Amino acid sequence: MTEHRIVSLDALRARLRAALGRDSLLAARFDRALERRDADLVAEAMRQLDRYPEEIRRAVHEVILDWLFGPAGESDLRRRLGLGA
């Protein structure tokens, strides 16, 4: 049976704010990009993410994967990306 998930950009924005903190410049970049639904701004936020420490990059990647695919362990993609099971 195929599982269907409904995801919203507002939920992703909230998750990123929770993970990064409301005062984070990176959270503000993602928030603005997702609020405007602007692919170029999202791409720029991802480029800026590359400048952050590994711990923060991993947290953002996990938030995005959990938002898309569900909690840890539900997607083989997590293991392939080295984000654990």
One Martini backbone bead per residue (centre of mass of N, CA, C, O) as a GRO file, in nm:
protein
   85
    1MET     BB    1   0.098   0.036   0.021
    2THR     BB    2   0.049   0.367  -0.021
    3GLU     BB    3   0.184   0.652   0.110
    4HIS     BB    4   0.045   0.957   0.221
    5ARG     BB    5   0.158   1.300   0.218
    6ILE     BB    6   0.128   1.609   0.387
    7VAL     BB    7   0.281   1.912   0.294
    8SER     BB    8   0.415   2.221   0.429
    9LEU     BB    9   0.582   2.516   0.432
   10ASP     BB   10   0.495   2.608   0.712
   11ALA     BB   11   0.606   2.359   0.859
   12LEU     BB   12   0.898   2.397   0.773
   13ARG     BB   13   0.941   2.672   0.894
   14ALA     BB   14   0.886   2.585   1.187
   15ARG     BB   15   1.108   2.370   1.207
   16LEU     BB   16   1.348   2.555   1.146
   17ARG     BB   17   1.305   2.751   1.380
   18ALA     BB   18   1.329   2.535   1.603
   19ALA     BB   19   1.623   2.439   1.523
   20LEU     BB   20   1.766   2.745   1.496
   21GLY     BB   21   1.604   2.976   1.580
   22ARG     BB   22   1.463   3.291   1.572
   23ASP     BB   23   1.760   3.456   1.559
   24SER     BB   24   1.843   3.328   1.300
   25LEU     BB   25   1.964   3.396   0.994
   26LEU     BB   26   1.903   3.128   0.855
   27ALA     BB   27   1.606   3.113   0.933
   28ALA     BB   28   1.530   3.377   0.788
   29ARG     BB   29   1.604   3.285   0.504
   30PHE     BB   30   1.413   3.044   0.487
   31ASP     BB   31   1.154   3.190   0.557
   32ARG     BB   32   1.153   3.387   0.318
   33ALA     BB   33   1.174   3.179   0.088
   34LEU     BB   34   0.915   3.012   0.167
   35GLU     BB   35   0.709   3.239   0.177
   36ARG     BB   36   0.772   3.318  -0.137
   37ARG     BB   37   0.842   3.074  -0.315
   38ASP     BB   38   1.172   3.095  -0.377
   39ALA     BB   39   1.413   2.926  -0.537
   40ASP     BB   40   1.654   3.123  -0.517
   41LEU     BB   41   1.639   3.164  -0.207
   42VAL     BB   42   1.675   2.870  -0.133
   43ALA     BB   43   1.948   2.832  -0.268
   44GLU     BB   44   2.091   3.047  -0.096
   45ALA     BB   45   2.040   2.914   0.178
   46MET     BB   46   2.199   2.657   0.106
   47ARG     BB   47   2.468   2.799   0.060
   48GLN     BB   48   2.487   2.915   0.348
   49LEU     BB   49   2.484   2.643   0.496
   50ASP     BB   50   2.777   2.557   0.405
   51ARG     BB   51   2.907   2.769   0.630
   52TYR     BB   52   2.826   2.582   0.843
   53PRO     BB   53   2.832   2.367   1.067
   54GLU     BB   54   2.773   2.035   1.064
   55GLU     BB   55   2.551   2.029   1.282
   56ILE     BB   56   2.360   2.225   1.131
   57ARG     BB   57   2.340   2.086   0.862
   58ARG     BB   58   2.223   1.823   0.972
   59ALA     BB   59   1.969   1.943   1.101
   60VAL     BB   60   1.845   2.055   0.841
   61HIS     BB   61   1.836   1.792   0.682
   62GLU     BB   62   1.654   1.642   0.884
   63VAL     BB   63   1.414   1.828   0.870
   64ILE     BB   64   1.358   1.791   0.568
   65LEU     BB   65   1.331   1.480   0.565
   66ASP     BB   66   1.106   1.460   0.777
   67TRP     BB   67   0.904   1.635   0.621
   68LEU     BB   68   0.895   1.446   0.366
   69PHE     BB   69   0.929   1.123   0.506
   70GLY     BB   70   0.954   1.132   0.805
   71PRO     BB   71   1.069   0.968   1.039
   72ALA     BB   72   1.312   0.807   1.136
   73GLY     BB   73   1.346   0.510   0.925
   74GLU     BB   74   1.144   0.557   0.663
   75SER     BB   75   1.418   0.610   0.492
   76ASP     BB   76   1.676   0.522   0.283
   77LEU     BB   77   1.793   0.804   0.228
   78ARG     BB   78   1.933   0.854   0.499
   79ARG     BB   79   2.156   0.642   0.465
   80ARG     BB   80   2.273   0.750   0.195
   81LEU     BB   81   2.335   1.042   0.348
   82GLY     BB   82   2.437   0.981   0.650
   83LEU     BB   83   2.169   1.016   0.874
   84GLY     BB   84   2.074   0.756   0.948
   85ALA     BB   85   1.791   0.555   1.083
   0.00000   0.00000   0.00000
